[in-house]
Amino acid sequence: MTIEKLMLNKHEIECQHIYMFFKRIFDIILSAVGLLVLAIPCLIIALFIFACDRGPVFYTQERVGKDGKKFMIYKFRSMYVNADTLLEKLKEKNEVTGPMFKMKNDPRVTSVGRFLRKTSLDELPQLWNVLRGDMSVVGPRPPLPSEVREYSDYDKQRLWVIPGCTGLWQATERNNVGFSEMVDLDLTYIQHRSLLLDAKIILLTFLMIVRPKGAY
């Protein structure tokens, strides 16, 4: 998938006040309702995670948000407890280009975690991040600080907006494209973002959960 390289105007992006106002209201309503409706399914997921290896149910990790602001992201734990310490040994097996690590048969992922990742259910606790305002429902995925240190000025444009639980990349290509193509998709979203596009991406994300493509 080839997309034209975009150099965005940060001032124009930050002046989208009406869109951002309604987007925040939408985020609050959707995250609050989601946390209530999904409470029992989340409890069931938590029991399966604990039964798998008796480890913690949740996983927290520092991520980079809008304009480089750091925050803690919440996820259902999909990897073994010592996963972070094993990353250095696996970096040479990275299956995507650029400052991002992806491995289809990652040995750090638990049996329950594979299902959670394929269906994106491991991301459900991020509704709390949305309610807090760290994230939005739709936006570029928040990167790790170590990844941002390798960003070019072009890549850093994806940090000009609040990160999201899902985005154009997740709803269309996911791991079928590399880092460069992911950035291009994020910048395309930022350039054209609207409430209608956000709704479309959410719908496509639900379809992706039902029929996973490129998820691991």
C-alpha positions as CSV (number, residue, x, y, z in Angstrom):
1,M,0.0,0.0,0.0
2,T,1.7,3.2,-1.2
3,I,0.6,6.5,0.3
4,E,2.0,10.0,-0.5
5,K,4.4,11.4,2.2
6,L,2.6,14.1,4.1
7,M,4.1,17.1,5.9
8,L,1.3,18.4,8.1
9,N,0.6,21.9,9.4
10,K,0.6,21.7,13.2
11,H,-1.2,25.0,13.7
12,E,-4.1,23.9,11.5
13,I,-4.3,20.6,13.4
14,E,-4.4,22.3,16.8
15,C,-7.1,24.8,15.7
16,Q,-9.7,22.1,15.1
17,H,-11.5,23.1,18.4
18,I,-15.0,22.2,17.5
19,Y,-14.0,18.7,16.3
20,M,-11.9,18.2,19.4
21,F,-14.7,19.3,21.7
22,F,-17.2,16.8,20.3
23,K,-14.5,14.1,20.0
24,R,-13.8,14.4,23.8
25,I,-17.5,14.2,24.6
26,F,-17.8,11.1,22.4
27,D,-14.7,9.6,24.1
28,I,-16.1,10.1,27.6
29,I,-19.5,8.6,26.7
30,L,-18.1,5.6,24.8
31,S,-15.4,4.8,27.4
32,A,-17.7,5.1,30.4
33,V,-20.5,3.0,28.7
34,G,-17.9,0.5,27.5
35,L,-16.4,0.0,31.0
36,L,-19.8,-0.6,32.4
37,V,-21.1,-2.9,29.7
38,L,-17.8,-4.9,29.5
39,A,-17.3,-5.3,33.2
40,I,-18.4,-9.0,33.3
41,P,-16.5,-10.0,30.1
42,C,-13.4,-8.3,31.5
43,L,-13.8,-10.2,34.7
44,I,-14.0,-13.5,32.8
45,I,-10.9,-12.5,30.8
46,A,-9.0,-11.7,34.0
47,L,-9.8,-15.1,35.4
48,F,-8.4,-16.8,32.3
49,I,-5.3,-14.7,32.5
50,F,-4.7,-15.6,36.1
51,A,-5.4,-19.3,35.6
52,C,-2.9,-19.4,32.8
53,D,0.2,-18.7,34.9
54,R,-1.0,-17.2,38.2
55,G,0.6,-13.9,37.3
56,P,-0.8,-10.3,37.3
57,V,-3.9,-9.7,35.3
58,F,-3.0,-6.2,34.1
59,Y,0.1,-4.9,32.4
60,T,1.2,-1.3,32.6
61,Q,3.8,0.3,30.4
62,E,5.1,3.8,29.8
63,R,4.0,5.3,26.4
64,V,4.4,8.6,24.7
65,G,1.3,10.7,24.0
66,K,0.5,14.0,22.4
67,D,3.5,16.4,22.1
68,G,5.8,13.8,23.8
69,K,3.9,13.7,27.1
70,K,4.5,10.3,28.8
71,F,1.7,8.3,30.5
72,M,1.1,4.8,31.7
73,I,-1.0,2.6,29.4
74,Y,-3.2,-0.2,30.7
75,K,-3.6,-3.6,29.0
76,F,-4.6,-7.1,29.9
77,R,-1.4,-9.0,30.3
78,S,-0.8,-11.2,27.2
79,M,2.9,-12.1,27.8
80,Y,4.7,-14.0,30.5
81,V,5.8,-11.9,33.5
82,N,9.5,-11.7,32.4
83,A,8.7,-10.7,28.8
84,D,10.4,-7.3,28.9
85,T,13.7,-8.8,30.0
86,L,13.6,-11.2,27.0
87,L,13.1,-8.5,24.4
88,E,16.8,-7.7,23.8
89,K,17.4,-11.4,22.9
90,L,14.6,-11.3,20.4
91,K,15.3,-8.0,18.6
92,E,17.3,-9.7,15.8
93,K,14.1,-11.6,14.9
94,N,12.0,-8.5,14.5
95,E,9.7,-8.9,11.5
96,V,8.9,-5.3,10.8
97,T,11.2,-2.4,9.7
98,G,11.8,0.7,11.7
99,P,11.7,1.5,15.4
100,M,9.0,-1.0,16.3
101,F,9.1,-4.7,17.3
102,K,6.7,-7.3,16.0
103,M,7.1,-11.0,15.8
104,K,4.4,-13.4,14.6
105,N,5.3,-16.3,16.8
106,D,6.6,-14.3,19.8
107,P,7.6,-16.9,22.5
108,R,6.9,-14.4,25.2
109,V,3.1,-14.5,24.5
110,T,1.0,-16.8,26.6
111,S,-1.6,-19.2,25.2
112,V,-4.4,-16.9,26.5
113,G,-2.5,-13.9,25.3
114,R,-2.5,-15.1,21.7
115,F,-6.3,-15.2,21.6
116,L,-6.5,-11.8,23.3
117,R,-4.1,-10.2,20.9
118,K,-5.7,-11.7,17.8
119,T,-9.1,-10.3,18.9
120,S,-7.6,-7.1,20.4
121,L,-9.4,-7.9,23.7
122,D,-6.1,-7.2,25.5
123,E,-6.7,-3.5,24.7
124,L,-10.0,-3.2,26.6
125,P,-8.5,-1.7,29.8
126,Q,-7.4,1.3,27.7
127,L,-10.9,2.5,27.9
128,W,-9.8,3.8,31.3
129,N,-7.0,5.7,29.6
130,V,-9.6,7.2,27.3
131,L,-11.8,8.2,30.2
132,R,-8.8,9.8,31.9
133,G,-7.9,11.8,28.8
134,D,-4.6,10.1,28.1
135,M,-5.9,8.6,25.0
136,S,-8.8,8.9,22.5
137,V,-10.9,6.0,21.1
138,V,-9.4,6.8,17.6
139,G,-5.9,8.0,16.9
140,P,-2.4,6.8,16.3
141,R,-1.2,4.1,18.6
142,P,1.0,5.5,21.5
143,P,4.7,4.4,21.0
144,L,7.3,3.4,23.5
145,P,9.9,6.0,24.5
146,S,12.6,3.8,23.1
147,E,10.8,3.9,19.7
148,V,10.4,7.7,19.7
149,R,14.1,8.1,20.3
150,E,14.6,6.7,16.8
151,Y,11.8,8.8,15.1
152,S,12.6,11.2,12.3
153,D,11.0,14.6,12.1
154,Y,8.5,13.1,9.7
155,D,7.6,10.3,12.1
156,K,7.2,12.7,15.0
157,Q,4.2,14.3,13.3
158,R,2.1,11.3,14.5
159,L,2.7,12.7,18.1
160,W,0.9,15.9,17.3
161,V,-2.5,14.5,18.3
162,I,-3.8,12.4,21.2
163,P,-3.1,8.7,20.7
164,G,-5.9,6.2,20.3
165,C,-7.0,2.7,21.1
166,T,-7.5,2.1,17.4
167,G,-6.7,3.9,14.2
168,L,-6.6,3.7,10.4
169,W,-3.6,1.4,10.6
170,Q,-5.3,-1.1,13.0
171,A,-8.6,-0.9,11.2
172,T,-7.1,-1.7,7.7
173,E,-3.6,-3.1,7.6
174,R,-2.4,-3.9,11.1
175,N,0.8,-6.0,10.9
176,N,0.5,-6.5,7.2
177,V,2.6,-3.4,6.7
178,G,5.9,-2.1,8.2
179,F,6.6,1.0,10.4
180,S,6.9,3.4,7.5
181,E,3.5,2.5,6.0
182,M,2.0,2.7,9.5
183,V,3.2,6.3,9.9
184,D,1.9,7.2,6.5
185,L,-1.6,5.8,7.5
186,D,-1.5,7.7,10.8
187,L,-0.7,11.0,9.0
188,T,-3.4,10.4,6.5
189,Y,-5.8,10.0,9.3
190,I,-4.6,13.2,11.1
191,Q,-4.9,15.2,7.8
192,H,-8.5,14.0,7.2
193,R,-9.8,13.3,10.7
194,S,-13.4,14.0,11.4
195,L,-16.2,12.5,13.5
196,L,-17.5,10.6,10.4
197,L,-14.0,9.1,9.8
198,D,-13.7,8.2,13.5
199,A,-17.0,6.4,13.3
200,K,-15.9,4.5,10.2
201,I,-12.6,3.4,11.8
202,I,-14.5,2.2,14.9
203,L,-16.8,0.1,12.6
204,L,-13.9,-1.3,10.7
205,T,-12.2,-2.2,13.9
206,F,-15.2,-4.2,15.1
207,L,-15.1,-6.0,11.7
208,M,-11.4,-6.7,12.2
209,I,-12.0,-8.2,15.7
210,V,-14.7,-10.5,14.2
211,R,-12.5,-11.4,11.2
212,P,-8.9,-10.8,12.4
213,K,-6.4,-9.9,9.6
214,G,-2.7,-9.4,10.4
215,A,-3.2,-9.6,14.2
216,Y,-0.6,-11.3,16.4
